[in-house]
Amino acid sequence: MQSFNYQARNTSTGDKVKGIVQADSEQAATKLIRKQGLTPLTISVQKERAMFGGNKVKTKDKVLFSRQLSTLINAGLPLVQSLRSVESQTTSKPLKAIINQVINDVESGQQFSESLAKHPKVFNKIFISLVAASETSGTLDKGLERLANQQEKDADITSRVRGAMIYPGIVLLVMIGVGSFMIIKVTKFWYLVIILLGLIGFLGTRWSRTIAGRDVIDGLKMKMWPISHLFMKLYMARFARTGTTLIASGVPLIQMLQISGESIDNVHISRTLAAATEKVKGGKSLSEALSGSPDFLDLVPNMIRIGEQSGSMETMMDKIAVYYEKEVDNEIKAISTIIEPVMMIIMGIMAFTLVAAILLPIYGLTNQAGFNGR
């Protein structure tokens, strides 16, 4: 399927419009444009962007899409008309193309959630499941509003965590650069060292993408000081926030657990949730299924138990999310305080090692020359 840029005239108003449509051929694109009540003037294949990530839909664009669509549907506009209005306002060309395809699918009789599911790189399972549940309950506007809120909070907390890692990342790159410079200057076979380091980096990257590699790396995130507390609280916040959004939209508990397991980027948490899902299917409560697990902080099953007993699961999950989102902020501040002296110590050790590696051989040669001269 290709993307086509087009210029067309609105048959009702006579206005010229521009847009993007996805189709298998130019003829198919023409038919899709005519279905929208437009007369095609020019159609051309959209060229691929050279810039990396040029066709990626940003989170802020998806948030805006969800919020605008929610507002229009809540105002009483039909879905297709609301989608056309959102498409005309969005500045993201990739999202424009997707919305056009969704409009065509909905007009041909497909469910909105089914048409969104054709674009899994943009709309994940949380998005699709929530839209499907909202369609069934007739509360699509509220579901989209919850989605926008959930996406904003998830993006915000992820941005703060990444921000906390920028400083140590820069310092690490500087140390690697200095080390590489020293190796090149003082080592006879420096190119072999560079090749070896490059090979280690390449193989390490490939390994990190395997099941065994992810198992080790995700385990270190949960156990290694000083980042373990940060990541554990981040995972708890993400699980609770996703659960709150899905439960509020009427998604069944089993499906909520399955989707949450896929949305949390940690294989250990995902396995625990998969095991908990089976326990819940067998008749256990969710709090029982999670109790005692080393992959979940004790507060989570305890709060869920209160929600189960009081019939207010959604409220308790929301409180868990709010609590751990605040805790993530506190952990980021704590790590920011700790990280600078720790990195200074590491840099000092590396500098001492490099100086020793250079001076000790020179010192040895000097002593040997002095001894031979006697």
N, C-alpha and C positions, 0 to 999 in steps of 0.2 A: 504494500500500500504506500502511495506517495502523497506528498503534500503539494497542493496547487495554490498559487496566489491568483486572485481574480479581481477584476473590476466588473461591476454589474450595475444595472439600473433597476431601482425599485418600481415595479409595475403600478403600484398604487399611488406613490407620491412623485415619481419621476426623478427622485434623487439618485445620484451616483454613490455607490458604496464600494468599499474594498474589504477583502477578507481572505481567509485561508480555509481550504477544505481538503479533507483526506479522502482519496479514492484510488481504485486500482488502475484507472486510465483517465485520459482527458474527457472521453465521452461520458464516463460514469460521473466525473466531477461536474460536467455540464448538467446532467440530470439532477444531481443533488442541489445545485445552485438554483435550478428552476423550481424545485420543490419548495424552496424558501420564498417563492413569489418574486424572484429576481430574474432579469434578462441578462445573461452573460455578455460582456463586451470584449474582455481579454482574459485569457487563462494561460498561465505558465507554470512550469514545474518549479517548486521552491528549491533553491540551492541550499546544500548543507552548510552550516556555519563552520568556519575553520577553527574558531576559538573553542577551546576545551570547555565542555559543560554548557555550550551555547544553546542546546535544545533541552536543557533541564528546566523544569518548572520549580521555581523557588517556593519555599514554605509561605512567605508573606503573600504570594499570589494565590496560593491555595486557600489561605485564611480569608483573603478578600473575596474570593469566589464563593466560599461557603457563607460568609456573612451577607454579602449582597443578595445571593440567591434566597437565603432565609428571609431577608427583609421583603423582597418582592413577592414571595409566595405567601407570607403572612399578610401582605396587603391585598391578597385576593387574585393576583395574576396567575394565569395558567402556567404550568411548568415550562412548556416550550417557549412561550413569550418571555418568561423570566430568564431563561437560558440565553435567548437572543439579546436581551438587554444587557446581561452580564458580559456576553461575548463582545458586544460593541464597546464596552467600557474598559475591558482588560488591556493592558499594555504588553502582556507576555504573548509573543507570537506562538510558542509551542502550546500554551494553554488555549489560545484562540482556536488552533487547529483541532485540539481535542474536544473543545466545547461544540464546534461545528459537527464533528463526528457523532457526539452524544445527541445533539439535536436531531440528526438524521436517523439515528437508531430509535430514539423515542417516538419520532413521527411515524416510523415503520411498525410501531407496536410493541417495542421492547420496554421492559421495566427500566426505570432510571438507574437503579442499582446494577442491573445487568449490563447496561451500556457503559457505566463507569468501570466495571470489572474488566473491560477490554483494555484498560490502561493501567496495569498493576504497578508500573514504575512511578506513576503519579498518585494514584489512589490506592492506598494499602488496604489490608483486610479489615482494619478497624473502621476505616472510612466506609467501605462497601457494606459491612455488616450493620453499621449504625444507620446508614441510609435505607437499607433493606428493612430493618426493624421499624424505622420511622414511617416508611411507605405503608407497611402493613397496619400500623396503628393510626395512620392519618395525621401524623404530627411531624411531617417532613421539615417544616420551618423550624420547629424546636430542635429537632435532631441536628440540622445543619448549624444552628447557633451553638449547640454543645460541641460540635466538631470544631468550629472555629476557636472556641475557648480552649479546648483541649490541645489543639495544634499550637496555639500561641504560648500556652504554659510549657508545653514540652520543648518547643524551640527555645524559649527563654532560659529554661534550666540547663539545656544542652549547651547553649551559648556561654553561660556563666562557667560551666565546667571546662569548656575548651579555653576560655579566657584565662583560667587559673593555670593551664598547662603551657601557655605561650612563653612565659619567662624561663622556666626550666628547659623548654625545648630550644630556645635561642641559645642559652648558655651551653647546652649539650652540643649544638652544632658548632659553636665557637671552639669548644674543647676538641672536637673531632678535627676541625680545620687546623688548629694549632698543632695537634699531634701529627696530622698528615704532612704539614709543612716541615716539621722537625725530622720526620722519617725521610722525606725526600732529600733534605739537606745533608743528613749525616749517614744515611744507609747506602751501602754500595749497590745492593740489589733492591732499591726502593720500588721499582716497577713491579717486582714480584709481590711485595707487601701490598701495594695498591690493588693488584689483581686479586690477591687473596682476600683482602677486605671487601672488594666488590663482589666476589663470589660468595662470601659469607653473608653479605647483605641480601643478595639475590635469593640464595637458598633459604635464608631466614624469613624473607617475605613470603616465599612460596609455602614454607612450612606453617607460617602463621595462619594461612588460609585453609589448612587441612583441619580435619576433625580433631586430631591429636594436638595440633598447634593451638587451636582455639580453646581446647580443654585446659591446656597449661596456662595460656595467657589470661583467660577469663578467671581461672582459679587464683592467679597472682593478683588480679584486680581486687579480689574479695579478701585477700589475706596479707598482702604486702604493705608494710608501713611506709609512708604515711597516707597512702591513697585508699586503703581498704575501707575505712569508715565512710569516706566520701562516696565510693562506688556502691557500697551496700545501701546507703541511704538514698542514693540516686535511683537504684533499682526498686526500692520499696515505694518511692514517690511515683515512679513511672507505672508500676503495677497498679497502685491504688488509683491514680488519675485515670488510667485506661479503664479500669474496672468501674469507676464511678460513671464515666461517660457512657459505657455500654449498658450498665444496669439501668441508668436513668432513661435510656431509650427503649428498654424492654427486651434487650438481648438476654436469652436464657443463661443461667449460671454456667452450665457446661461449655457452651459456646464462648462465653466471656473468658473462661480460663484458657481455652484453646487459643483464642486470639491474643490474649495477654502474653501467653508463653512465647508466641511468635514475635511479638512487638518488642520484647525485652532483649537487648543485644548481649545476652550471656547464656552460654549453653547449660551451665549448672542450674540457673534459675528456670530455664525452659524445661529441663528434665524434671525438676521438682514439681513444677506446675502440671506437667504431663502425668506424673505419678499421682498428684493430688486429684486430678480430673478423674482418674480411674477409681480412686477411693470414694469420691463423691458419687460416681455412677453406682458404686456398690452400696450406697446408703449412708455413708459418713457425712457429717457436716463439713463445710470448708475449713472452719477453725480447727477441727480435729485433724483434717488431712494435712494441714500446714504446721501444726504444733510439733515442736521438737526438731524441726528441720534446721540444719545449720545454715541453709541458704536463705532463711527468712528471719529477720529480727523478731524477737518475742512479742513486741508490741503489736505487730500486724495480726497474728491469730487471736490475740487477746481482745483487740478492738473489734475484729470481725465477729467474735463470739458474742460480744455485747449487741452488735447489730443483728445477729441471728435471733437472739433471745427477745429483743425488743421490736423486731420486725422493721428495723430501720437500717438495712444493709447499705443502701446508697449514702445515707448521711454519715455512717461510720467510715466508709471507704473515702469519702470526701475529707473527713477530718484527718485520716491517716495521710492522705496526699498533701494536705496543707501543712501538717506537722513536719513531714519529711522534706518538703520543699524548703521550709525554713531551716531545717537542720542541714540541708545541702549548702545553703548560704553560709551558715556558721562554719562548716567544715572547710569551705573555700577560703574563708578569712583565716582560719587556723593554719591551713596549709601554706597560704601566702606568707604568713609570719615565719613559719618553720623553714620554708624552702630556700630562702636566701642564704642563711648561715650554712645550711647543709650543702648547697651548691658551692659555696666558697671553700668549704673543707675539701670537697671532691676535687675542685680545681687546684687546690694547694697540693693534694696528694699526686695528681697527675703532673703538675709542674715539677715536683720533687723527683718523680719517677723519670721524667724526660731529662732533667738536668743530670741525674745520676747516670742515666744511660749514655749521656754524652761525655761527662767528665771522668767517670771511672776508667774507661778504656784509655783516655788521654793520660790520666794519672799513672796507670799501669805502664804505659809506654815510656813515660818520663822516668819512672823508677828503674825500668829495665835499661834505659840508655845510660842513666847515672851509674848503675851497677856495672855495665860493660866498660864504662870509661875509667873505672878504677884500676 
